[in-house]
Amino acid sequence: MNTPPMSAPHDVTTAPHDVDLAHTRWRKSSYSGGANDCVEVAELSEHAAVRDSKDIGRQPLLFSKAAMRALVSGIARGPIGERWG
């Protein structure tokens, strides 16, 4: 079993209030079916921002680009519980 390296604790944080997200281009999965029951992702200069589409007023989480790549590649490999359970 090959366990991916864990990200440093500072790789995920909530967006500080001084981050301007007013003109951010948010994307949601085409699998969401248009309902607001999904997460939305935006690419920023040094981070990827993730927010809940049901509560867009909350500050999004910011992932370092390395942490976001690790998250997405981990999801793509299949159910986490089956690999690390």
N, C-alpha and C positions, 0 to 999 in steps of 0.2 A: 504494500500500500504506500502510495506516495502522497504525503501530506504537504500542501503548499505552505510556503513561509507565511507567518502571520504578519500583518501590517503593524507598524508602530502606532501607539495610541493617538498620536497627533494627525494621523492620516484621515480621520473623519471628525468633523466639527459642525456646529450649527453656524449658519451664515451670520457674520457680525452685522449689526444694523447699518454700518456705513457702506456695505456692499450694495451698489446700485443695480437692482435687478429689474428696473422698470422697462428696459428695452431688450430683455433677455428673450431668446427664442426657445420656448419650451417645446419638447417633443414627447409624445406618448406613444406607446406601442400600438401598432396596427391591430394587434390582437385584442385590444380593449373594447372594440365594438362601439366606440363613441361614448360609452357611459363614463361617468365620473367616478370610477371605482378602481383607479389605477394610479401608478406613480408617473410623474413627468420628469424628464431629464433635460438639463441644459449644459452645454459646454461653455465654460468660462476660460479666461486666459490660462490660469494655472490649476483650475479645479473643474470638477463636474458637480453640478448642483442637482439635488434630487428633492422633489416635493410631493406631497399627497395631493392628488387632483381634487379630492373632496374638501380640502382645507388649505387653499392656496394662500391664505392670509398668514399662515405660520411661516416662520423662517425655515428655509430649506436646509437640508444637510449638505455640507460640502465635503467631497471626497477628493483626495489628491488623485491625479490622473493614474498613478500606479495602483492605488487602492481600487479605483473604479475598474481598471482592466482586470485586476485579480478577482473582483466580485463577478463581473460579467463572464469571465472565462470559467470560474467555478460553477456558476449557474449552467453554463453551456455543457459542462461535463456530466450533468445529471444530478439526481437528488442527492443532496449533501448527506442525509441520514444513511444512505446506502454505502457511501464511501467511508464515512468516519464513525459510523454507529457502533 
